Amino acid sequence: MAIVQNPITGRTRKMFGTAVFSKQFGMNTMRTKPAGVKNPKTIGQSTQRTKFSTVVALIRQVTPLINSVYTGVLKKMSPFNKIVSINVKNAFAGDPPVLDHTKIILCDFDGSSVSNVTLTAQPNQVMDVAWDPNTVNADELATLITLILINCSTNKVILFPDVGLRSAGSVQINVPAEWVGAQTALHVLTVDYSQPYADGPKGVIKFKAGVDAASVVQ
């Protein structure tokens, strides 16, 4: 905005082309007319916005964990932006598109992870988690694993950090009563000592179990 002495407009508000003349605080002023803002609402654009907002709401809940895995690795974009982009593109199915929790990716690293994971609901909101350690590396066997449990109905997340030793092969976790009846999806964070990143062992997060009848909270 500029202060002007404008003999054409005097004390009135006028607009000439893209210039708007007015009086503010006792002074003649001039500002440019705001550019027209377009907000297209085609079906495709609305669908894309819905997908984006759904993924952002989910990933925000695990951002600190994702940041810790990607520490010192990415140079041109944030871990949050990377993971949001991957899931907006790949984690939806159907028409209209619905989030497919078997396709959610919280980390695109490959590496040492547990195998044969099962997620089984028990009464009173107890969930049994079992796995094969899938390693003979002593350092990896001695590490603690973190579980990320997602409510497939609400997309709410509960983190269970350092819930048990990788060598233990099983653990029980409890979820809130309001989750009863909801199908769940389980991602597991493990450590890979064969691939150091950022001066430490690499963290690997993978979808491992759930999104089935056994994972419905009781």
C-alpha positions in Angstrom: 0.0 0.0 0.0 1.2 3.5 -0.9 0.3 7.0 0.5 -0.7 9.3 -2.4 -1.9 12.8 -3.1 -4.5 12.0 -5.7 -6.3 14.9 -7.3 -8.5 12.5 -9.3 -10.1 10.7 -6.4 -9.9 13.4 -3.7 -11.5 12.0 -0.6 -13.5 9.3 -2.2 -12.8 5.6 -2.9 -12.1 4.9 -6.5 -10.7 2.0 -8.6 -8.7 2.5 -11.8 -7.6 -0.7 -13.4 -5.8 -2.7 -10.8 -5.3 0.3 -8.5 -7.6 1.1 -5.6 -7.6 4.6 -4.1 -9.1 5.2 -0.7 -8.6 7.2 2.5 -7.2 5.6 5.6 -6.3 7.3 8.9 -6.7 10.7 7.3 -4.4 10.0 4.3 -5.0 9.1 0.7 -3.8 5.6 0.0 -3.4 3.3 -3.0 -3.3 -0.4 -3.1 -3.5 -3.0 -5.8 -6.6 -5.0 -6.4 -6.3 -8.6 -5.1 -5.9 -11.2 -7.8 -8.9 -13.3 -8.3 -8.8 -16.5 -6.2 -10.1 -19.6 -7.8 -11.2 -22.6 -5.8 -12.2 -25.3 -8.3 -14.6 -27.9 -7.0 -14.5 -30.6 -9.6 -15.0 -34.2 -8.5 -11.4 -35.0 -9.1 -10.1 -32.0 -7.1 -12.5 -32.6 -4.2 -11.4 -36.3 -4.1 -7.7 -35.3 -4.0 -8.3 -32.8 -1.2 -10.2 -35.5 0.8 -7.3 -38.0 0.3 -4.8 -35.4 1.3 -6.6 -34.3 4.5 -7.2 -37.9 5.5 -3.5 -38.8 5.1 -2.3 -35.7 6.8 -4.5 -36.3 9.9 -3.1 -39.8 10.2 0.5 -39.1 9.6 0.6 -36.1 12.0 0.0 -38.6 14.8 3.2 -40.5 14.1 5.4 -37.6 12.9 7.9 -37.7 15.8 8.5 -41.4 15.1 8.9 -40.9 11.4 11.3 -38.0 12.0 13.4 -40.2 14.3 13.7 -42.9 11.6 14.6 -40.5 8.8 17.1 -38.4 10.9 20.0 -37.2 8.7 18.7 -39.1 5.6 16.5 -36.7 3.6 18.0 -33.5 2.1 15.3 -32.0 -0.1 12.0 -32.6 1.8 10.8 -33.4 5.3 9.9 -37.0 6.3 6.3 -35.8 6.9 6.0 -34.5 3.3 7.6 -37.6 1.9 5.3 -40.1 3.7 2.2 -38.0 3.1 3.0 -37.9 -0.7 3.6 -41.7 -0.8 0.3 -42.5 0.9 -1.9 -40.0 -1.0 -0.7 -41.6 -4.2 -0.8 -45.3 -3.2 -2.9 -46.0 0.0 -6.4 -45.6 -1.4 -8.7 -48.0 -3.2 -12.2 -48.1 -4.6 -14.5 -45.4 -6.0 -15.0 -43.2 -4.1 -11.5 -43.9 -2.8 -11.2 -45.3 0.8 -8.0 -45.6 2.8 -6.7 -49.1 2.5 -4.7 -49.7 5.8 -2.8 -52.6 4.3 -1.2 -50.1 1.9 -0.2 -47.5 4.5 3.5 -46.8 4.5 5.2 -45.1 7.5 8.7 -45.7 6.2 10.0 -46.8 2.8 13.2 -48.3 4.1 14.0 -52.0 3.5 15.8 -53.9 6.2 15.8 -56.3 9.1 12.3 -56.7 10.5 10.2 -59.3 12.4 8.2 -61.8 10.5 5.1 -64.0 10.8 3.4 -61.3 12.9 -0.1 -62.0 14.3 -2.5 -59.6 15.9 -5.3 -61.3 17.8 -8.1 -59.6 19.8 -8.9 -60.9 23.3 -11.8 -59.9 25.6 -11.6 -56.6 27.5 -9.7 -54.7 24.8 -6.6 -56.8 25.1 -4.6 -57.5 21.9 -2.1 -60.3 21.6 0.8 -59.6 19.3 3.2 -62.4 18.4 6.2 -62.5 16.0 9.2 -64.4 14.8 12.4 -62.3 15.7 13.7 -63.2 12.2 17.3 -62.5 13.0 20.3 -64.1 14.6 22.1 -60.8 15.1 22.7 -60.5 18.9 22.4 -56.7 18.8 19.0 -56.8 17.0 17.7 -59.5 19.3 18.5 -57.3 22.2 16.7 -54.3 20.9 13.2 -53.1 22.0 10.5 -53.0 19.3 7.8 -50.3 19.0 4.2 -51.0 18.0 2.0 -48.6 16.1 -1.7 -49.6 16.3 -4.2 -47.8 14.0 -8.0 -47.8 14.4 -9.2 -48.4 10.8 -12.6 -46.8 11.5 -11.3 -43.5 13.0 -7.7 -43.5 11.8 -6.6 -42.8 15.4 -3.2 -44.1 16.4 -1.8 -45.5 19.6 2.0 -45.8 20.0 3.5 -48.5 22.2 7.1 -47.5 22.4 9.8 -50.0 23.4 7.0 -52.5 24.3 9.2 -55.6 24.4 12.4 -57.2 23.3 12.6 -58.4 19.8 13.8 -61.8 21.1 10.7 -62.2 23.3 8.4 -63.0 20.4 5.1 -61.9 21.9 3.5 -59.2 24.0 0.0 -58.1 25.1 -1.3 -54.5 24.7 -4.5 -52.8 25.9 -6.6 -50.4 23.9 -9.3 -47.9 25.0 -12.9 -49.2 25.4 -14.1 -46.8 22.7 -12.1 -49.0 20.2 -14.4 -52.0 20.8 -15.8 -53.2 17.4 -13.1 -51.5 15.4 -10.7 -53.3 13.0 -7.1 -52.5 13.7 -3.8 -52.4 11.7 -0.4 -53.0 13.2 2.9 -51.5 12.1 6.2 -52.5 13.8 9.4 -50.5 14.3 12.5 -52.6 14.4 16.3 -51.8 14.2 18.6 -53.0 11.5 22.3 -53.1 12.6 23.6 -54.1 9.2 22.7 -50.7 7.6 23.8 -47.8 9.7 22.2 -44.4 9.1 23.0 -41.1 10.6 25.7 -42.7 12.8 23.4 -45.3 14.2 21.5 -48.4 13.3 18.7 -47.9 10.8 15.1 -47.9 12.0 12.6 -49.9 9.9 8.8 -49.5 10.1 6.6 -52.0 8.3 2.9 -52.9 8.2 2.8 -56.3 9.8 -0.7 -57.5 10.8 -4.4 -56.7 11.2 -7.1 -55.5 8.9 -8.9 -58.8 9.4 -11.5 -60.4 11.6 -8.9 -61.4 14.2 -7.9 -57.7 14.7 -11.4 -56.4 15.7 -11.2 -55.1 19.2 -13.4 -57.0 21.7 
